[in-house]
Amino acid sequence: MIADCRKRLLTSLVLAGWISFVTAIPAHADFEQCKTRLKARAIAEGIDDATVKTVLDTAQYNPKVIELDQRQPEFTRTFGNYYQRRVTPSRVAMGRVLLASHFDLLQRVQERTGVPPQYLVAFWGLETNFGSIFGNMPVPDSLVTLACDPRRSKFFSAELMAALKIIAAGDVDAQQMQGSWAGAMGHVQFMPSAYLRYAVDGDGDGRRDLWGSIADAMFSAGNFLQQLGWQPGIRWGREVILPGKFDYTLANTGKALPLTYWRALGIKDAFGRPLAAADIATRLVVPSGQAGPAFVTYQNFDVIMGWNHSEYYALAVGRLADRIAGAGKLANAPPDVNLKFSRAQVMRLQQNLNMLGYNAGEPDGIPGPTTRSAVSRYQRAKGIIADGYLDSTIIAAVNEDVRSK
């Protein structure tokens, strides 16, 4: 009877449009059963009873975490919009101050890991605005909440186990383990599994404290990048100037080509000088189409993407590092700083491209490489520059082609 009543109540709430509210509040018994299963797994993985009991018995369900996890951005931001928000004059200025004040520490990190100081400061700036925004949610609560949600239970259950191991090792008390809604922690926002693999004791106090020790955070960030394959002595990439009538289908392919290939095509650096005659593997990235900046990226760009698998993020890290080290602004600033599209607009574009025979992949509202490739093929078929750049003109043209089909 109770179950039937609950089912009817849920159904009525769904029909009334309260589905997001309903899915965010599991039955108390279900949550407690989930915690019981997590306790058993923790004990099986060798985590001591005291830690398991202290953390999991007091862990609270946090509906805000589920809301943030389920929330999809209303708008898709362009590179120009993303870049303008992250590589800001104030962040560059603060980065230069911190580079100078922590230079001895950062030099020691470079000696051990090969990662130059300006990159460490750039990661620090993008992850937590130099330690000013750690996140204020209890990590155990966030991870238990997400582990008990069926959509990504496997991933977050593993992260919870890692967090329990960190607490059991004495690196941080459970009450002090604060972070983002998804469980990222400290100055450089390590997930618990990354903490276990890459966090190191940089100040010699016997603990790996990514919240209270800048030394631990910087050595840990350097160790992470080193383990991802950072190549000492090589930069992330550089801004370049493309020649007239350039074939933009060569850009954004993900295919590695020697630097000499781009040199032979007449691509120059941002100061108009020929590129070096080197066989280093590179990729050409043009995030804002023909009117925006272009970049030749090296292996360390791929390493940065190992930290965060986003071209926009990797470009922001590289450019912020350059600016902190003294470089000027982009020679060719992105033209689309105020341009953004709703996810519904992008999804409709993807559907329409598929209808016209240009495979844009499964419509998801995110203009990734497959969508940009489809746009490029559409542009080429229409006899316009095939830079794969998404703007209102392309959206209107594709929509019109579908309507007239």
N, C-alpha and C positions, 0 to 999 in steps of 0.2 A: 504493500500500500504506500509506504513512504517513498519507495523507489519510483512508483508510478506518479506520485504527486510531484516529485522532483523532476521527473522527465517532462511532465506537462508544463511545469513552471519554466524549465529551460526552453522548451519549444515556444512558449508564449513570448518569452524574452527575445528569442531569436527573431520571431516574426515581427516583434515590435522594434527591431533594429538595435538590440542590445547585445549582439553576439560578441563584440570585442570585450565588453564588460564581463560576460559570462565566461569566456574562455580564459580570462585572466584570474579567475577565482576557482581553484579546484576544491573539491570536497576536502574537509579537514582530515577525514580518515584516509583519503588517497594520498595526501601529502605526508602524513605520518607513516603510512606504509612504504612510501618511497624512501623516506629517511631511514627506515629500518633496513631496507635493501642496501642503501648506501653505507650504512654502518657495517653490515656484513661484508661488503666488498672491501671496505677500508681495513677491517681486521684481517681479512684474507691477504691483503697486500702488505701486511706486516706493520701497520700503523698502530701505535700503542693504544690500549683501551682508554687511558685517561684523556688523551687528545681527542679520540673519537667521541667520547662521551661529552667532554667539555664543549666541543665545537658543534656537533650535530644535535645534541639535545637542546641546545639553545638557539639553533638556527631558525630564522623566521622566514616565512614566505613573503616575498616582496612583489606585489602586483605591478609596481612601477617598472621593475626590470623587464617583465614580460611586455609591458606597453612599449618600452623603448626598443626591445628586440623586434617586435612586430611592426613598429612604425617604419613605413617606407617614406623616403624623402618625397615631398610633393613635387619638387622641381629637380631637374637634372642640370647641374652646373657645368658651364664651359670651363676650359682650361684658364682663360683669362680671369673669370670670376674666382675660380679656385686659387689661382696664383696671387691675385691681388689681396685676397683675404689672409694669405699665409706668409708671403715674403713681403712683409710690411716694413716701412722705414723704422718704426719703433722696434720691431723685432731685430732688424739688422743692427740698429744702434746698441740695443741691449746685448746682443750677441757679441759685438766687438768689445764691450765693457767686460763681459764675463770671460771672453777669450784671453784678455790681458790679465785679469785678476786670478785666473786659474791656470795660467800658462804652464807653470812648472809641473803641476799635476797632469795636465793634458799631454805634455811632452813625455812624461813617464809612460802614459798609456800608449802613446805612439811608439815608443821604444819597444814595448812589449808586444803590441798587436799590429803595428804598421799603419794604423788608422790616424790620419792627421787631425790636429786639434779642431780645425774649423768644422769638420764633418761631425765630430762628437757634439759640438755646441749646436750645430744645425738640427741634429736629431733631438737633442734636449729641448730646443726651442719649439719644434713642431709637435712633439709629444705632449709636453706639459707647460709650454710657455715658460721654460727655464725653471720649472719646479713650483710654479704658482698655481697650477691646476692639476692636482693629483686625482681628483674624484673623491667623493665623500660617502660612498656607499660601502657598507661592510661586505668585504669580498666573500666570506663564507656564505652569507645570506644570498648574495647574488648567484653564486655558483650552485648552491642547493636548489634555489628556485629554478634556474635554467636546467639543471640536471633532472629535475622532476617534470619538466615540460617535454612532451614526446617528440617535438620537432628536431631538437638537436641534443637529445639526452646523452648520446654516446660521447660526443665531444666534451660537453661540460661536466659529465661525470668524471672523465679522465682529468680535467682541469681541477675539479674538486679534490680528487685524490692527491694531486700534486700540491695543492694548497695545504692539505692536512699534513703532508710530509714536511713542508716548509715550517709549519707551526711546531710540529713534533721535534724538528731539529733545533728549535730555539732561536731561529733567525728573527722571528717577529711573533709577538703575542697575537692571539686571535682578535682581541679587541682593537688592536692597532692596525690590523690588516684592512686598510681602507683602499678603495680604488674606484675604477669606472664601473658602470652598470654591468659590463661583460666580464669583469674580474681583472682588468689590466691594472698594474700596480707600479707605484713609485715614480721617480724622476723620469725614467725612460719607458714606462708603461709596459713592463713585461707581463705576459700571461704567466700563471704559475708553472706551466710546463717549461717555458723559456727560462724562467727563474732557475728551476732545477738544473737545466742543461748549461746555462751560460752565466748565471750570476756568480761573481767572485768577490772575495774579501779584498778590497783595494786599500783599506786603511790599516790593516793588520790587527784589528780588534777581535778577530775570531768569529765575526758574524758577517752575513751578507745583507746589509741594510740598504735597500734601494730607496727608502723614504728619508732617512736621516743622514745618510752619508753620500755626499757628492762624489767622493773618491770611489766608493763601491759602485755607484751608478755609472760613472764614466769608464771604469775598468770593465764593468760588465757589458756596457754597450760596445766597447772596443773588442772584447772577447767574442761577443755575438757576431759582429761583422767579420772578424778574422775567421771564425768557424764557418761562416757563409761563403768564404773564399775571397776576401778582400785582397786586392793586389797592391802592395806598397809601391809608391813611386808613379802610379797612374791615377789620373783624375777620373771623375765620373763621366765626363764628356765636355762638350762646349757648344755654345751658340755658333751657328754658321750662317752664311749668306748664300742663297741658291742663285744660280745663273738664270737669265731670262729663258722662257719657254722650257722650263724644267719639267721632266716627266714625273709627276707626283705619284704615279703608281709605284714608283721605287721606294716611297716612304711608307712608314708604319706597317711594314710587312713582317717585322720580327726576324727577318733573315739577316744573318751576320755577313758582312762583306769587309774586305781589308780597307783601311783608310785610303790607300792609294787609289782605290776604285772611285771614291768620291772626289779625290783630288783630280783625277783624270777627267771627270765630268765638269770641272771648273768651279766646284764648291770651294768657298773661301771662309776663313774664320771671320769673326764679327768685326775685325779691323780691316778686312779686305785683303788679308795676306793668304797665300796658298797654304793648304793644309800640309802637314808634315808628310814626307815620303816614307811612310811606315806601313808595315803589314799587320798592324794591330787590328783585331776584329772589332767592327763597329756596326752600329745600326743608325738609320736616319729616322728621326721622330719629328713629325710636323703636327703639333696638337691643335693648331688653330687655323689650318688651311693656308692657302697661298698668301693671305694678307698678314699672317702672324709669324712668330719666330720659328726657326728650325734649329734642330740640335743633332749633332753627331754624338752618340753615346758609346761608352766603352764598357768593359766587363764590370767595373765597379758600379755602374748603373744597374746592372742585373743583380748585383749583391744587395743594393739598396731595395730593390723590388722583392728580394727575399725577406726583408724586414716587413715590408708592406707592399702587397702585390698591386700597385697602382702606378701607372706611368706619371700621372699628375703629382703624386706624392714624391716619387723619385726625382722628378724634375725640380720640385720645390726644395727638396733636401740639397740637391746639387747646387742649385742657384743660390740658396740661402748660405750655404757653405762658402761659395765664391764671394758673395757680398760681404760676409763676415770677415773674410780674409782680405778685403779691400777692393774687390772688383766693383765696377759701376753697374748701372741699370742695363736691362736688355737693350741691345741695339735696335731691335724690332719688337716693340711691345705688342702683346696680343690685342686684337681689336674688339674682343667680345666680352669685355669685363662686365657689362650689364645684361648680357644675353643669357637667358635660361629658358628651358622648355619643361613643360609638365611631363610627368611620366606617361600620362595618357596620350599626349601628342606623339611622343617617341614610339610608344607601342603601336599606335595607329600607323605611323610611318613604316615600322617594321612589317606590319601586316600587309600594307600596300605594296611595299617592295617585293615581298614574297608573292603577292598576287600577280605582279608584273614580271616575275621570273628572275628577280635578283635576290638570291638567298640571303636573308638578313638574320637567319637563325630563329630560334623560338622567341616570339615577341615577349619581352620582359620590361620594356620601358627604359632600358639602359643602353646607351649608344656605344657598345664595345667594339672591338676590332672587326667582328663579323659584320656588324651594322655599317661601320665606316667603309669596309670593303664593298659592301652592296651599294652604298651611296656612290663610291668611286666608279663602279661599273656602270651605274645608271648615268653618271655625269659623262663618262666616255661615250656611251651610246648616244647621248644628246649633243655631243660635239663641244662640250665645255670642259674647262680644266678639271681633271679628275683627282682633286685633292682629298676626296672623301669627307669633306667638311660639312657638318650639319648646320644649316641655317634656315631661316624662315622661307627663303626663296626655294630651296630644295624641297622643303616640306610641302609648299604650295604646289610646286610643279608635279610632284609625285601624286599628291591628292587629286589634282586635275586629270592626270593620265588615267587614274583608276576610274574617276567619274565618267570619262569619255570612252572608256574601253567597251 
